[in-house]
């Protein structure tokens, strides 16, 4: 009986802890900052604090000069070469679908006090910019509309423009939200499973 009471007490404590909200602050733009808060604790998830530089060991003399290694193409270029533009767009749509599914599961348990999105879409030429602008709008407005429908959004603004004279695409995101861990953990586990499947598809 005593052991049962202890187990029930532990379960009760865990449930109480899960009922406290997790707070998230995200600012994405020229600099990206991601912070989280739980109860009286606050910590920075990104960027990480710079580590102290380690003392350099004396370099050993190389018997022969090594040839400089060829630089590998960036991740985006590798994905474009492998899947093409249409494939990348399909992948972005799948990623947006994962986000949409998470938002539906979180429902009214997610409370957003600030959501500001600003995107200036740029392409190789006017036609390419117009096409990419349409895809970006469909990829952004759908999750946001689901977010507004199924959760509590206090303040939000969306500004997506076609940058016909811009050299490259620029994006800014400001988000402040909170949710109880009791509802967050199951939704994130489901999203993680789907994200792993998408990652395997990218590598395949």
N, C-alpha and C positions, 0 to 999 in steps of 0.2 A: 504493500500500500504506500509506503514511504517513497519507494522508487517511482511509482506511478505519479505521485504528487510532484516529485522533482522533474520528471519528464514533461508533465503538463505545465509546470512553471517555466521550463526552458522554452517550450512551444509558445507560451503566452508572451514571453519576453521577445522572442523572434518576431511574432506577429505585430507587437507594439512598435518594434524598430522598423519593420517594413511599412508601417503606416506613416512614418515621417517622410516628407517629400524630399526628393533630390532636386536641387536647383542647378540649372545650367546657364552659363553666359557664353555666347559665341559671337565673336567679331571676326569676319573674314573680309580681306581686301588686300591692300598693300602689305599689311601685317596681319597675321592670324593669331588670335588669342582664344583659348578655350579654358574656362574655369568651371569648377563645380563646387557645390556646397551641400553639406548634409548635417542637419542639426546645427551645432555651433562650430563645425569644422568647415574651412574653406581651403581649397588647394587649386593650383594651376596645373592643368593637364598638358597644355601646349602654349608657348614653347617651353621646352625643358630648361632648367637652370644650367648654365654653362659649367662643365666639369673642369676641375683644376688640371692644368696641363701636366702630363707626366714628364719626368726627367728623361731626356733623350739619352739613349745608350750610345756609346761610341760606335760609329759605323765601321764594319769590317771591310777591308779592301776586297773588291771584287776581282777575280782573276781575269775576267773578260767583260767588256762593256756589254750590257744587255740592250737589246733593241727596244725602243719605246713601243709600248703596247698600243694597238689601234683602239681608238675610242669607239665604244659601242653606241649605236643610235639610241636616242631617248625612248622612254616607255611609250609615249604617245605615238612616235613614228613607227615603232615596232608594231603597235596595235593597228595602225593605219595600213601598214604594209601587209599585215596578216589578214585583217578582216575587211579592209576598205572602209570608205566613208559610210556607206549604208549599213555595214556591220556594226560600226561604232554607234550609229544612231539607234540600232536595234538594242544594243547593249545598254545604252543610256535609258531607253524606254523600259527595259527589264529592271534596271536599278530604280527607276522612278516608281515602277509597280511594287517593288519591295517596300519602298518608303510609304507608298499609299496603303499597302496592306498593314503596315505597322501602325499608321495613323488611325485606321479603322478599328484596330484591336484596342488601341489606347483610349479611343473615344473621349468621353467627357472627363476622363481622369487626367488628361493633359491640359494644363493651364498655361497659356502663353500671354505674357504681358507686353512683349515687343517682338515684332517681326517686320524687318525692312529688307527688301530685295531690290538691288539695282544692277542691271546687266546691260552692257552695250555690246551688241553682237557685230563682229567684223568678219568678212570673208575675203577670198582672193579677188573678187570683183563684185559688181552690184548684184548680179544674178545669184551668185553664191551666197552673198550676204542675206539676200531676201529669203533664200531657201533655209539657211541656218537659223534665221530669225523666227521663221515659222515653227521649226522643230524645237527651238528653245522655249518658245511660248507654250507649245503643247506639253513640253516636259516639266514646265514650272507651274503653269496655272492649274493643271489637274491635281497634283498633290496639295496645292494651297487651297483649292476649292474643297477638297475632301477634308483638309485640316479645319477649315472654317465650319464645315458642316458637322463634323463629329467631335470637335473639341472646343474649348473656350479660348477665343482669341480676342484680347482686349484692344490692342492697337496693331495695325499692320498697313504696309504700303508696298506696292510692286511697281517698278518702273523698268520696263524692257524696251530698248530702243535699237533700231538698226543703224549701226555706225558705218555708213557708206564711205565716210572719209577717215575712219579710224584705222590704225595700222594693225591692231590686234584686239581680240575680245577681252573685255574687262568686266569683273563682277565683284559686287560687295554684298555681304550678308550680315545682318545684325539680329541676334535672337536671344531672348531671355525667356526661359520656361521652367516649369517645375512639375513633378509628377511623383506619386508615391511608388516606392520600390515594389510594393505588392502587385502592382499592375504592370510595371515596366519590365521586370525580369522575364516573364513568360513571352511577352511580345518580342523582346530582344533575342531570345533563344531561337524563336521561329525565324526572325530576320537573319540571324547568323547562319542557320542551316541553308536558307535560300541564297545568301551571299556566297557561301562556299561552293554551291552548285554553279553560280555565275562565274566564280573565279576559275573553276575547273573548265568551264566552257571557253574562257579566255585563253587558257593554256592549251586547250585541245586543238 
